[in-house]
């Protein structure tokens, strides 16, 4: 298809209201002069932000995503959401070379079978990265951003609360550095096992095996003088975990908060250890790079690094469920009702035209 103005049938996932999704049929205009038509192969569900949308916990005052054009605007049901789509270009506009046809690309686009966009909104997937692996690009970028914001130093003891996909990728990146010890926390056995596979030295259930009397056990063998963490990441999505993060972080330590709590509020105990220990709370969000790094790092450079890490770490090993797009509602019910059974859920479009 070249320079077509015809209508292309598409099917899109909509969040109709809290707890309910649907698949709507519709049409998109064929690619205009400088646009391309993409047929989706896979899209990844973000169990963090998408669960907030599904459960109705998105903060009312926050726009959907001011950095992604397909997700701009005020949050309101019904809406399309999602930002990890991988597909092939099957049509091009008149001013786009036919050589683009057939290329594997990534887009920050909602879950739908087809979409039309401009080339500058697409990322070409290089050799060495599988289509399913490419679905992890936003999460790998986020993990890289977390590592950069934490600025780990050789020999440091590091803890990570939350071993969802972002937490696991953060652990995998940190494991490639010469750190004193990496201790992770998650209440689900499947995630703790994956954490050990990805390089954590120890992975603990914080609901059963956490307390100030155990810190020496956690950090034995590290170089920490006080058996506490130099650097802690809070990636669980639960505001109450911040107090555990504070209690395990040592004097002059850093806590990087990468969780997006949505409308949930955090009640932080700042009157005791936090106050005296000079602990630093650092906000980390992938839409921007820390100002002190922008002299050398751009988003394009970080993106290239994320693709390189995907080819080396192979995060597609974290996929626990592949669900057909037509049954997408089952995926959100799974993540809401049985989260202990899933790590990464991928929507497959193989049976959709």
C-alpha positions in Angstrom: 0.0 0.0 0.0 1.6 3.3 -1.1 0.0 6.7 -0.8 -3.4 5.3 0.0 -6.3 7.5 1.2 -8.6 4.5 1.9 -9.9 3.5 5.2 -8.2 0.7 7.1 -10.2 -1.3 9.6 -8.7 -1.4 13.1 -9.6 -2.8 16.5 -8.6 -0.9 19.6 -8.6 -1.7 23.3 -10.6 0.8 25.4 -10.7 1.3 29.2 -14.5 2.0 29.4 -14.6 2.5 33.2 -12.8 1.2 36.2 -12.7 -2.6 36.0 -14.0 -2.9 32.4 -12.3 -3.0 29.0 -13.7 -3.5 25.5 -12.4 -4.0 22.0 -13.9 -1.4 19.6 -13.9 -1.7 15.9 -13.1 1.4 13.9 -11.2 2.8 10.9 -8.1 4.9 10.4 -7.3 6.8 7.2 -4.6 5.4 5.0 -1.1 7.0 5.4 -0.8 10.5 4.2 2.3 11.7 2.3 4.8 11.4 5.1 3.1 8.7 7.2 3.2 4.9 7.4 0.7 2.2 8.3 1.8 -0.2 11.0 0.3 -3.6 11.7 0.8 -4.6 15.4 2.5 -7.9 16.2 2.8 -7.6 20.0 2.1 -5.1 22.7 3.2 -5.3 26.3 0.9 -4.5 29.3 2.5 -2.3 31.9 1.2 -3.9 35.1 2.0 -0.7 37.0 0.5 2.3 35.2 -2.1 0.3 33.3 -3.4 -1.3 36.5 -4.0 2.2 37.9 -6.0 3.0 34.8 -7.9 -0.3 35.1 -8.6 0.2 38.8 -9.6 3.8 38.5 -6.6 5.1 40.5 -5.2 7.6 38.0 -4.8 11.1 39.6 -7.5 13.4 38.2 -5.2 16.4 37.9 -2.6 14.6 35.8 -2.6 14.5 32.0 -2.3 11.0 30.5 1.2 11.5 29.2 2.4 14.9 28.0 5.5 13.3 26.4 3.7 10.8 24.1 1.5 12.4 21.4 -0.9 9.4 21.2 -1.6 9.8 24.9 -1.8 13.5 25.3 -4.9 15.1 26.8 -6.8 15.0 30.1 -7.6 11.7 31.6 -11.2 10.6 31.2 -13.0 7.3 30.5 -13.4 5.9 28.0 -9.9 6.0 26.7 -7.2 4.1 24.8 -4.0 3.5 26.8 -0.7 1.6 26.4 2.7 2.5 25.2 4.6 -0.6 24.1 3.6 -1.7 20.6 5.8 -3.6 18.1 4.7 -4.2 14.6 5.6 -4.1 10.9 5.1 -1.3 8.4 2.7 -2.5 5.8 1.9 0.8 4.0 3.7 4.0 3.2 2.7 7.5 2.1 3.8 9.0 -1.2 6.9 10.8 0.1 8.1 7.7 2.1 10.5 5.3 0.4 9.0 1.9 -0.3 12.1 0.5 1.5 10.4 1.1 4.8 7.8 -1.5 4.0 8.3 -4.6 6.1 10.5 -3.0 8.7 10.1 -4.0 12.3 9.3 -1.0 14.5 8.4 0.1 18.0 5.9 2.8 18.9 4.7 4.4 22.1 1.2 3.5 21.0 -2.0 2.1 22.7 -3.1 -1.5 22.2 -4.7 -1.7 18.7 -4.3 -3.8 15.6 -3.3 -1.1 13.2 -2.2 2.5 13.5 -0.9 5.3 11.2 1.9 7.5 12.3 4.9 9.5 11.1 8.4 8.0 10.9 9.7 10.3 13.6 7.4 8.6 16.1 8.8 5.1 15.3 11.9 3.3 16.5 13.5 0.8 14.1 14.2 -2.4 15.9 17.8 -3.5 15.2 19.1 -7.0 14.6 19.7 -8.9 17.7 16.4 -7.7 19.3 13.4 -9.9 18.9 9.9 -8.5 18.4 8.9 -9.7 21.9 12.1 -8.3 23.4 11.4 -4.9 21.8 8.2 -4.7 23.8 10.4 -4.2 26.9 11.9 -1.0 25.5 10.0 1.5 27.8 10.7 -0.6 30.9 14.4 -1.0 30.0 14.6 2.8 29.5 13.0 3.3 32.8 15.4 0.9 34.5 18.4 2.7 32.9 17.0 6.0 34.1 16.7 4.6 37.7 20.3 3.4 37.7 21.5 6.8 36.4 19.5 8.6 39.0 20.8 6.4 41.8 24.4 6.8 40.7 25.7 3.6 42.3 29.3 3.6 43.4 31.6 0.5 43.2 31.2 -1.6 46.3 27.9 -0.2 47.5 25.2 -2.2 49.1 22.0 -1.8 47.1 18.4 -2.8 47.9 15.4 -2.9 45.5 11.8 -3.0 46.7 9.5 -4.5 44.1 10.5 -7.1 41.5 8.0 -6.4 38.8 9.4 -6.0 35.3 11.1 -2.6 36.1 12.5 -3.9 39.3 13.9 -7.0 37.7 15.5 -5.1 34.9 17.0 -2.6 37.4 18.4 -5.6 39.3 19.8 -7.0 36.0 21.6 -3.7 35.1 23.0 -3.3 38.6 24.2 -6.9 38.6 26.5 -5.9 35.7 28.3 -3.5 38.0 30.9 -4.2 40.8 28.6 -3.7 43.8 29.0 -5.0 47.3 25.6 -6.7 47.4 22.2 -6.5 45.8 19.3 -7.4 48.0 15.8 -7.4 46.5 12.3 -7.6 48.1 9.1 -8.9 46.7 6.2 -10.8 48.2 5.7 -13.1 45.2 7.9 -16.3 45.0 8.0 -16.2 41.1 9.4 -12.7 41.1 12.0 -13.5 43.8 13.2 -16.5 41.8 13.5 -14.4 38.7 15.4 -11.8 40.7 18.1 -14.3 41.7 18.4 -15.5 38.0 18.9 -11.9 37.0 21.8 -11.3 39.4 20.4 -10.4 42.9 22.5 -11.9 45.7 19.5 -12.3 48.0 15.7 -11.9 47.4 13.4 -11.6 50.5 9.7 -11.7 51.2 9.2 -8.3 53.0 5.9 -9.4 54.4 7.4 -12.3 56.3 11.1 -11.7 56.7 11.8 -8.1 57.3 12.9 -6.2 60.4 15.8 -4.2 61.8 17.1 -7.3 63.5 17.6 -9.0 60.2 19.6 -6.3 58.4 22.9 -7.9 59.4 21.7 -11.1 57.8 20.8 -9.3 54.6 24.1 -7.4 54.2 26.5 -10.0 55.6 29.4 -10.2 53.1 29.0 -6.7 51.9 31.3 -3.8 52.6 28.6 -1.9 54.5 29.9 -0.8 58.0 26.4 -0.5 59.5 24.7 -3.4 57.7 22.4 -1.0 55.9 22.0 0.0 52.3 23.9 2.8 50.6 21.4 3.0 47.9 17.7 1.9 47.9 15.2 1.7 45.1 11.4 1.8 45.9 9.7 0.2 42.9 6.9 -1.7 44.5 4.1 0.7 43.7 2.9 0.6 47.4 3.4 3.9 49.3 3.7 2.2 52.6 6.9 0.5 51.5 8.7 3.8 51.7 9.0 3.4 55.4 10.7 0.0 55.0 13.0 1.6 52.5 13.9 4.4 55.0 14.5 1.9 57.8 17.0 -0.2 55.7 18.9 2.8 54.3 22.0 4.0 56.1 23.3 7.4 57.1 23.6 9.7 54.1 22.0 7.0 51.9 19.9 7.6 48.9 16.4 6.3 48.2 15.3 6.5 44.5 11.5 6.5 44.2 10.5 5.1 40.9 7.0 4.0 41.8 4.1 5.8 40.3 1.5 5.8 43.1 -1.3 7.5 41.2 -4.0 8.7 43.5 -2.5 6.7 46.5 -0.9 8.8 49.2 2.2 8.0 51.1 2.4 8.4 54.9 6.1 8.7 55.5 7.7 8.5 59.0 10.2 11.3 59.0 10.4 12.0 62.7 13.1 9.5 63.7 15.7 7.7 61.6 15.0 9.6 58.3 15.5 13.0 60.1 18.8 12.1 61.8 20.3 9.9 59.0 20.3 12.7 56.3 18.7 10.3 53.9 18.0 11.7 50.4 14.7 11.0 48.6 15.2 11.1 44.8 12.3 11.3 42.4 13.0 9.3 39.2 10.8 9.4 36.1 11.7 8.3 32.6 10.2 11.3 30.8 13.3 13.3 31.6 17.0 12.8 32.3 18.6 14.2 35.4 19.8 17.8 34.7 23.4 17.1 35.8 23.6 14.4 33.1 22.2 16.2 30.1 25.5 17.7 29.1 26.5 14.2 27.9 23.3 12.2 27.8 20.3 12.7 25.5 17.1 10.6 25.3 18.4 9.3 22.0 21.6 8.1 23.6 19.6 6.5 26.5 17.3 4.8 24.0 20.3 3.3 22.1 21.7 2.0 25.3 18.3 0.5 26.2 18.2 -1.4 22.9 21.7 -2.7 23.6 20.8 -3.9 27.0 17.7 -5.7 25.6 19.9 -7.6 23.2 22.2 -8.6 26.1 19.8 -9.3 28.9 17.0 -10.8 26.8 14.0 -9.6 28.9 11.6 -11.7 26.9 12.5 -14.5 29.3 10.3 -12.6 31.8 7.1 -13.2 29.7 4.8 -15.5 31.6 1.6 -15.0 29.6 0.9 -14.5 25.9 -2.8 -13.6 25.5 -4.5 -12.9 22.2 -5.5 -9.3 21.7 -9.2 -10.4 21.4 -9.0 -11.7 24.9 -7.2 -8.7 26.4 -9.8 -8.3 29.2 -8.5 -11.6 30.6 -5.0 -10.1 30.9 -6.2 -7.2 33.2 -8.3 -9.6 35.3 -5.2 -11.8 35.7 -3.0 -8.9 36.8 -5.6 -7.6 39.2 -6.9 -10.8 40.8 -3.9 -13.2 40.5 -0.7 -11.0 40.2 1.4 -13.6 41.9 1.1 -15.8 38.7 2.4 -13.2 36.2 5.5 -11.1 35.6 5.1 -9.8 32.0 1.9 -10.2 30.0 2.1 -9.7 26.3 -0.8 -9.2 23.9 -0.4 -11.1 20.6 -2.1 -10.0 17.4 -1.3 -13.0 15.3 -5.0 -14.0 14.8 -6.1 -10.4 14.1 -6.1 -8.9 10.7 
